[in-house]
Amino acid sequence: MLFCISTISAQIHEVGISFGGANYVGDVGSTQYIAPKELGYGIVYRWNRSPRHSFRFSYTQLKIAADDAKSDMGSRKERGYAFKNNIKEISLGMEFNFFEFDLHEPGFAATPYLYSGLAGFQYDEFHFKKGKLYEDGTNKSLAIPIVAGFKARLGQRLIISAEVGARYTFTDNLDGSAASDTEFESYNFGKKNNKDWYFYSGLTLTYTFGKNPCYCTP
């Protein structure tokens, strides 16, 4: 005779896609924090360890851009710098649900959530010289994602999420203001002690799979 015991701490998986907009805050252009203008997209995987938390992995590609002409600071408008940068990001961390989000229970479920962890990203390296932009290849750095969002279940298999996320980076050269090559140090500008930020705001649609394991004892 077999006795099967089901547990609510099962490992439910989610995989899906994300689309949204990105912006940057640093030493060039506008200082507005949440102003998604450039396209971003990626893939997301969640491993739901409990109704209150999950481990999350994501890969995101996005663009950031800034133009001094659109700044509200007179000194930046007069300077007239502008740039675009391409970012490829890998992020791993933990997502915490404010309410229980149990995917085993039927019916509607929704909750706000927070996410943080560690991200590694690749970006374009460049510098300005006499107002002209010069490309210097690519570089890599780390960032800390700080994300707030809201998610809800659509039917039995789909989850839709909307979120706004800031990335505090460990580089000051997303905008060409602090070239890593010592040859170009004389052209650096801006606040040396302030690191750059970039933001990603978007929607994510994931598909859930996996089910409660059954532990059987003879």
Secondary structure, 3 states (H helix, E strand, C coil): CCEEEECCCCCEEEEEEEEEEEEEECCCCCCCCCCCCEEEEEEEEEEECCCCEEEEEEEEEEEEEEEHHHCCCHHHHHHCCEEEEEEEEEEEEEEEECCCCCCCCCCCCEEEEEEEEEEEEEEEEEEEECCEEEEEEEEEEEEEEEEEEEEEEECCCEEEEEEEEEEEECCCCCCCCCCCCHHHHHHCCCCCCCCCEEEEEEEEEEEEECCCCEEEEC
